[in-house]
C-alpha cells in the first residue's frame, strides 16, 4: 500500500512540473534562467516585457513545482533552475518541440 501511495505522489509531482511549464511565459522564464544561469526578477522584467508582479507570480508557480530555487545575494533574490536533471528535462522538451 505504501508503494502505491509513493507512486501516486510521484505522479502528482510530475503533473505539477508539467503544468508549470505548460504556460508560455513560465516556459520562457525557465529557458531564460537556463541561458543566463540564473537572474533576478528585475532583469527578467526587462527581457520578458511583463510587470514585476507578473514575473514574481510566475516564479512562485515554478518554485512550488520545484523547478527553480532562490538564493539571496545581498538585497537581491536570484532565481535559477533547481538542478541538472531539471535543466536536462527542460532542454529535452525544448529540443523535442524544435523537431516537431
Backbone torsions as a table, in degrees:
resi	resn	phi	psi	omega
1	UNK	NA	-40.8	-179.9
2	UNK	-64.6	-35.2	179.5
3	UNK	-64.6	-40.6	177.5
4	UNK	-64.0	-40.8	178.6
5	UNK	-64.1	-41.7	178.4
6	UNK	-64.4	-41.0	178.5
7	UNK	-61.7	-45.9	179.9
8	UNK	-64.3	-36.8	177.6
9	UNK	-63.8	-41.2	177.5
10	UNK	-63.6	-40.0	178.1
11	UNK	-62.6	-43.5	178.8
12	UNK	-62.5	-42.5	178.9
13	UNK	-62.8	-44.5	178.5
14	UNK	-62.5	-40.5	180.0
15	UNK	-62.7	-43.6	178.1
16	UNK	-63.1	-40.2	177.9
17	UNK	-59.5	-49.6	-177.7
18	UNK	-66.9	-42.5	178.6
19	UNK	-61.3	-39.2	-179.8
20	UNK	-62.6	-39.1	-179.4
21	UNK	-83.2	-9.3	-178.4
22	UNK	-71.5	-19.7	178.6
23	UNK	-81.8	127.8	-176.9
24	UNK	-57.6	-38.1	-179.7
25	UNK	-67.5	-43.3	179.7
26	UNK	-66.9	-36.2	176.5
27	UNK	-64.5	-40.6	177.7
28	UNK	-64.6	-40.0	176.6
29	UNK	-61.0	-46.0	-179.7
30	UNK	-61.2	-43.4	179.1
31	UNK	-67.1	-37.2	176.6
32	UNK	-62.8	-43.3	178.7
33	UNK	-63.9	-34.8	176.8
34	UNK	-66.1	-44.7	-178.0
35	UNK	-66.4	-39.2	-175.9
36	UNK	-95.8	-1.0	-177.0
37	UNK	54.1	43.6	177.8
38	UNK	100.4	150.3	175.9
39	UNK	-169.7	172.7	-178.8
40	UNK	-93.8	170.8	-175.8
41	UNK	-61.5	-42.9	-176.2
42	UNK	-62.0	-39.5	178.3
43	UNK	-69.4	-30.2	176.3
44	UNK	-71.4	-37.0	177.3
45	UNK	-57.5	-44.9	-179.0
46	UNK	-64.4	-44.6	-175.7
47	UNK	-79.5	-27.7	-177.6
48	UNK	-94.0	-16.2	179.9
49	UNK	57.7	41.7	170.0
50	UNK	-128.7	165.4	-173.9
51	UNK	-67.2	158.3	177.6
52	UNK	-59.6	-44.4	176.9
53	UNK	-62.3	-34.7	177.6
54	UNK	-64.3	-45.7	178.1
55	UNK	-62.6	-44.9	-179.7
56	UNK	-60.5	-41.9	179.5
57	UNK	-62.4	-44.3	179.1
58	UNK	-66.6	-39.1	177.5
59	UNK	-63.2	-36.9	177.5
60	UNK	-64.0	-38.3	176.3
61	UNK	-63.5	-44.5	179.5
62	UNK	-64.5	-36.3	179.0
63	UNK	-68.5	-44.2	178.6
64	UNK	-62.7	-31.8	178.4
65	UNK	-82.1	2.5	177.6
66	UNK	64.0	33.5	175.7
67	UNK	-93.1	-31.2	-178.1
68	UNK	-123.1	157.5	173.5
69	UNK	-122.2	160.5	-178.0
70	UNK	-124.9	133.8	173.9
71	UNK	-123.0	139.5	176.3
72	UNK	-92.2	125.6	178.2
73	UNK	-124.5	97.4	-174.5
74	UNK	66.6	-121.0	179.6
75	UNK	-95.9	-1.2	-178.3
76	UNK	-102.7	150.7	172.9
77	UNK	-106.6	122.0	-178.1
78	UNK	-104.1	126.0	-179.2
79	UNK	-101.0	142.0	175.9
80	UNK	-150.0	163.8	177.5
81	UNK	-67.2	139.0	-168.4
82	UNK	-56.1	-50.6	-175.5
83	UNK	-156.6	177.0	-176.3
84	UNK	-65.4	-36.2	178.3
85	UNK	-63.6	-41.8	178.8
86	UNK	-66.0	-42.2	176.9
87	UNK	-58.7	-46.3	-178.3
88	UNK	-62.5	-41.2	-179.3
89	UNK	-65.6	-43.0	178.9
90	UNK	-62.7	-42.6	178.4
91	UNK	-64.7	-37.8	177.0
92	UNK	-63.2	-43.8	177.9
93	UNK	-61.1	-42.6	-180.0
94	UNK	-66.1	-42.4	179.0
95	UNK	-66.1	-39.4	178.1
96	UNK	-60.4	-44.2	-179.6
97	UNK	-65.9	-35.5	-179.7
98	UNK	-66.9	-28.4	-179.6
99	UNK	-79.9	-21.9	-174.9
100	UNK	-71.7	NA	NA
